[in-house]
Amino acid sequence: MRKVRVAIAIAACLTSVAIFAMSGGAVAPLKTAVPGTGVTMELPDDVVIAPFGTTSTSASRQIVVAIVSGSIEHDLTKNATQMALYPDPSEKFSNDSLVGTLYRRNRSSDGGSWDGWWLHVKKGNNVLGVMISYSGGAPGKLGELKKYLSTVTWDGTLGDPEIAFGLKFDVQGMKLAHPGIGALLYTADGNVSQNQEYLYIYAIPGSLLGDMTKFHRACDAFADKMLRGKLRTPMRYQANNGIRVCDTWSGPGLVGSEYSAVLWLPGGSVILATGLGDPGIFQHALLNLHRIR
């Protein structure tokens, strides 16, 4: 398994629901404990926890909050693609409990369609990333969003990947790897290493809400991206208990087939999966997932 794919697997997004309480006659925001992450923070505007996965947005989808963690060997500051997204000069960061580095991007000078902050913190042998992005057009909004980073606390652990994700999968012959939170990674021996079978699962924000045409388009677009123009099988569609899965694969090679799948869950949530191994085993695991929060 290529190291770059492992790095991508760790880079995903998570947030939670804002809670308010009365204190001293005024309404004050309280920090939310994000399940399975060891992180608490206040959330901007109407951002709420995603039903599955670790990427959450506001109702307008203009604000995205992401929380990822990993062991030090998977530090995202060592990933050239990630660093290229935040080319502006970094600044030192500190609050009551954390010391780290704050990276920034601005679409007006850096390109793209969004502005963003990325808070990077190290504790012992673990690293945390909290990212807030904004794609709307309100002047000064990025500066306003910065204040929410000052509310972040973290216990320094890698958390529980499945609780943070909200789902778990029984993949025959594989164990859950624990490189951090943000996605799910299953490998033959439960370790992150090269040249072995694996299944990597992550969620994307938004939903399809009953749009079968968009589901079919997503299936083909994701396969084209993951399999990079290689010859692949015809797209296979299957459903179980309201869970729809489309998948395709290339190969097999020496280790297994290169695999691509899209899950469409009741309620519209979309989960993506890529892997190396037996497509039959992978499809069975995806169709028989377990919800754990």
Phi, psi and omega per residue, in radians:
M1 nan 2.288 -3.087
R2 -1.226 2.423 -3.115
K3 -1.056 -0.581 -3.111
V4 -1.109 -0.581 3.123
R5 -1.227 -0.607 3.083
V6 -1.134 -0.716 3.124
A7 -1.091 -0.710 3.113
I8 -1.137 -0.646 -3.107
A9 -1.067 -0.536 -3.104
I10 -1.426 -0.381 -3.076
A11 -1.581 1.609 3.050
A12 -2.432 -2.974 -2.959
C13 -2.229 2.624 3.094
L14 -2.699 2.580 3.027
T15 -2.693 -2.911 -3.066
S16 -2.651 -3.003 -3.050
V17 -1.635 2.350 3.091
A18 -1.272 2.376 3.134
I19 -2.096 2.460 3.131
F20 -2.189 2.571 3.131
A21 -2.525 2.713 3.099
M22 -1.395 2.351 3.120
S23 -2.615 2.088 3.108
G24 1.060 0.540 3.101
G25 1.456 0.061 -3.138
A26 -2.244 2.725 3.086
V27 -1.496 2.138 -3.109
A28 -2.185 2.376 3.120
P29 -1.231 2.443 3.073
L30 -1.895 2.628 3.088
K31 -1.217 2.527 3.108
T32 -1.824 2.290 3.037
A33 -1.398 2.042 -3.103
V34 -1.453 2.048 -3.019
P35 -0.934 2.329 3.011
G36 1.333 0.097 -3.021
T37 -1.996 -0.393 -2.995
G38 1.323 0.199 -3.075
V39 -1.961 2.462 2.904
T40 -2.209 2.645 3.074
M41 -2.962 2.792 2.918
E42 -1.455 2.614 -3.077
L43 -1.957 2.505 -3.131
P44 -1.335 2.542 2.988
D45 0.775 -2.261 -3.047
D46 -1.821 0.521 3.075
V47 -1.170 2.297 3.133
V48 -2.275 2.796 -3.111
I49 -1.101 2.426 3.090
A50 -1.241 2.583 3.131
P51 -1.093 -0.576 3.096
F52 -2.503 2.751 3.078
G53 1.362 -2.946 -2.990
T54 -2.257 0.472 3.055
T55 -2.140 2.100 -3.118
S56 -2.217 2.679 -3.089
T57 -2.385 2.954 2.945
S58 -1.313 2.967 -3.136
A59 -1.032 -0.597 3.139
S60 -1.405 -0.168 -3.089
R61 1.147 0.250 3.112
Q62 -1.464 -0.381 3.123
I63 -2.015 2.272 3.096
V64 -2.187 2.309 3.069
V65 -2.036 2.245 -3.117
A66 -2.201 2.370 3.037
I67 -2.204 2.136 3.106
V68 -2.317 2.627 3.015
S69 -2.452 2.813 3.130
G70 -2.885 2.901 3.036
S71 -1.252 2.805 -2.971
I72 -1.038 -0.518 -3.125
E73 -1.229 -0.236 3.100
H74 -1.926 0.489 3.130
D75 -1.018 2.156 -3.095
L76 -1.169 -0.315 3.085
T77 -1.217 -0.205 3.069
K78 -1.614 -0.010 -3.115
N79 -1.712 1.997 -3.051
A80 -1.096 -0.643 -3.139
T81 -1.129 -0.772 3.119
Q82 -1.106 -0.792 -3.112
M83 -1.124 -0.572 -3.133
A84 -1.163 -0.380 3.113
L85 -1.279 -0.365 -3.081
Y86 -2.197 1.269 -3.040
P87 -1.404 -0.213 -3.096
D88 -1.195 2.730 3.110
P89 -0.994 2.413 3.136
S90 -1.440 2.919 3.073
E91 -2.419 2.725 3.109
K92 -1.270 2.591 -3.123
F93 -2.287 2.490 2.998
S94 -2.755 2.525 2.964
N95 -2.365 -2.793 -3.053
D96 -1.141 -0.389 -3.048
S97 -2.260 -0.205 -3.036
L98 -2.269 2.594 3.000
V99 -2.250 2.313 -3.109
G100 -2.873 -2.701 -3.116
T101 -2.229 2.443 -3.128
L102 -1.994 2.134 3.103
Y103 -1.853 2.696 -3.057
R104 -2.480 2.629 2.957
R105 -2.389 2.618 -3.140
N106 -2.341 2.091 -3.027
R107 -1.067 -0.491 -3.100
S108 -1.142 -0.503 3.127
S109 -1.955 -0.446 -3.034
D110 -1.802 -0.083 3.141
G111 1.490 -3.122 -3.126
G112 1.414 -2.972 -3.045
S113 -2.100 0.256 -3.104
W114 -2.572 2.659 3.001
D115 -1.806 2.732 -3.095
G116 -2.851 2.753 2.990
W117 -2.036 2.555 3.047
W118 -2.393 1.929 3.076
L119 -1.599 2.184 -3.113
H120 -2.078 2.174 -3.072
V121 -2.304 2.450 3.028
K122 -1.971 2.411 2.991
K123 -2.434 1.972 -3.105
G124 1.063 -2.173 -3.131
N125 -1.722 0.256 -3.101
N126 -2.121 2.719 3.119
V127 -2.262 2.617 3.122
L128 -2.204 2.460 3.004
G129 -2.208 2.241 3.021
V130 -2.107 2.099 -3.063
M131 -2.101 2.337 3.057
I132 -2.188 2.173 3.127
S133 -2.150 2.723 -3.098
Y134 -2.438 2.229 -3.124
S135 -2.031 0.082 3.119
G136 -1.396 -2.970 -3.068
G137 -2.080 0.209 -3.119
A138 -1.253 2.192 3.133
P139 -1.072 2.398 3.065
G140 1.341 0.076 -3.069
K141 -1.150 -0.670 -3.132
L142 -1.086 -0.724 3.092
G143 -1.095 -0.643 3.107
E144 -1.145 -0.679 -3.099
L145 -1.200 -0.385 -3.117
K146 -1.038 -0.569 -3.047
K147 -1.108 -0.455 -3.117
Y148 -1.209 -0.418 3.104
L149 -1.186 -0.482 3.133
S150 -1.220 -0.218 -3.126
T151 -1.624 -0.058 -3.035
V152 -1.267 2.335 2.915
T153 -2.184 2.734 -3.112
W154 -2.664 2.367 -3.116
D155 -1.469 -0.005 3.061
G156 1.500 0.026 -3.136
T157 -1.622 2.982 3.064
L158 -1.486 -0.132 3.132
G159 1.241 -2.926 3.120
D160 -1.989 1.916 -3.036
P161 -1.007 -0.706 -3.081
E162 -1.277 -0.696 3.079
I163 -1.127 -0.748 3.116
A164 -1.091 -0.637 -3.114
F165 -1.374 -0.545 -3.139
G166 1.570 -0.030 3.140
L167 -2.441 2.703 2.983
K168 -2.379 2.740 -3.062
F169 -2.314 2.402 3.044
D170 -1.694 1.754 -3.096
V171 -1.799 1.951 -3.075
Q172 -0.959 2.219 3.106
G173 1.391 0.145 -3.115
M174 -2.292 2.751 3.114
K175 -2.171 2.696 3.075
L176 -1.206 2.216 3.009
A177 -1.509 2.697 -3.064
H178 -2.137 1.016 3.099
P179 -1.358 -0.206 -3.128
G180 2.584 -2.945 3.125
I181 -1.842 2.739 3.121
G182 2.277 -0.455 3.116
A183 -2.795 3.096 3.073
L184 -2.052 2.358 -3.133
L185 -2.281 2.092 3.100
Y186 -1.972 2.298 -3.137
T187 -2.321 2.960 -3.071
A188 -1.078 -0.657 -3.103
D189 -2.021 0.114 3.141
G190 1.376 0.141 3.112
N191 -1.956 2.787 3.076
V192 -1.649 1.846 -3.102
S193 -2.660 3.008 -3.091
Q194 -1.579 2.875 2.979
N195 1.032 0.722 3.000
Q196 -2.497 2.838 3.110
E197 -1.160 2.616 3.125
Y198 -2.764 2.814 2.972
L199 -2.386 2.148 -3.105
Y200 -1.997 2.249 -3.003
I201 -2.264 2.292 3.087
Y202 -2.582 2.841 -3.082
A203 -1.933 2.715 3.061
I204 -2.084 2.668 -3.112
P205 -1.245 2.795 3.107
G206 1.546 -3.066 -3.123
S207 -2.673 2.845 3.139
L208 -1.661 -0.428 3.018
L209 0.883 0.972 3.017
G210 1.392 0.169 -3.095
D211 -1.597 1.639 -3.097
M212 -1.125 -0.608 -3.135
T213 -1.089 -0.773 3.126
K214 -1.153 -0.596 3.095
F215 -1.078 -0.817 3.132
H216 -1.092 -0.691 3.120
R217 -1.141 -0.718 3.122
A218 -1.092 -0.687 3.133
C219 -1.027 -0.847 -3.105
D220 -1.225 -0.718 -3.106
A221 -1.123 -0.748 -3.136
F222 -1.172 -0.719 3.120
A223 -1.099 -0.727 3.112
D224 -1.058 -0.688 -3.125
K225 -1.245 -0.770 -3.050
M226 -1.332 -0.676 -3.070
L227 -1.651 -0.068 2.936
R228 0.887 0.859 3.032
G229 1.381 0.057 3.126
K230 -1.239 2.705 3.042
L231 -1.078 2.319 -3.106
R232 -2.428 2.863 3.132
T233 -1.219 2.792 3.003
P234 -1.026 2.568 -3.114
M235 -1.078 2.290 3.141
R236 -1.827 2.292 3.137
Y237 -2.034 2.353 3.137
Q238 -2.609 2.705 -3.141
A239 -2.442 2.628 3.105
N240 -2.722 2.118 3.103
N241 0.921 0.710 3.106
G242 1.483 -0.117 3.104
I243 -1.577 2.162 3.097
R244 -1.864 2.383 3.119
V245 -2.292 2.300 2.918
C246 -2.014 2.420 3.136
D247 -2.615 2.770 3.106
T248 -2.692 2.874 -3.102
W249 -2.707 2.821 3.101
S250 -2.132 2.483 3.138
G251 2.021 -2.672 0.199
P252 -1.415 2.768 3.029
G253 -1.803 -2.728 -3.116
L254 -1.167 -0.619 -3.106
V255 -1.668 -0.680 -3.113
G256 2.929 -3.071 -3.137
S257 -1.422 2.483 2.993
E258 -1.334 2.233 -2.890
Y259 -2.127 2.487 3.098
S260 -2.424 2.326 -3.135
A261 -2.589 2.651 3.017
V262 -2.195 2.270 3.062
L263 -1.839 2.384 3.075
W264 -2.096 1.943 -3.000
L265 -1.685 2.748 3.048
P266 -0.962 2.323 -3.051
G267 1.737 -0.220 3.035
G268 1.771 -0.145 -3.104
S269 -1.093 2.561 -3.106
V270 -2.074 2.251 3.109
I271 -2.098 2.402 3.122
L272 -1.940 2.568 3.133
A273 -2.457 2.439 3.028
T274 -2.430 2.652 -3.064
G275 -2.929 -3.054 3.095
L276 -2.469 1.990 -3.093
G277 2.774 -2.500 -3.053
D278 -1.635 1.972 -3.122
P279 -1.034 -0.563 3.117
G280 -1.143 -0.767 3.100
I281 -1.116 -0.740 -3.120
F282 -1.124 -0.804 -3.121
Q283 -1.077 -0.724 3.135
H284 -1.064 -0.751 -3.140
A285 -1.109 -0.728 -3.101
L286 -1.205 -0.702 -3.124
L287 -1.270 -0.304 -3.095
N288 -2.064 0.634 -3.138
L289 -1.104 2.820 3.118
H290 -2.091 2.248 3.033
R291 -1.481 2.274 -3.060
I292 -2.126 0.024 2.970
R293 -2.700 nan nan
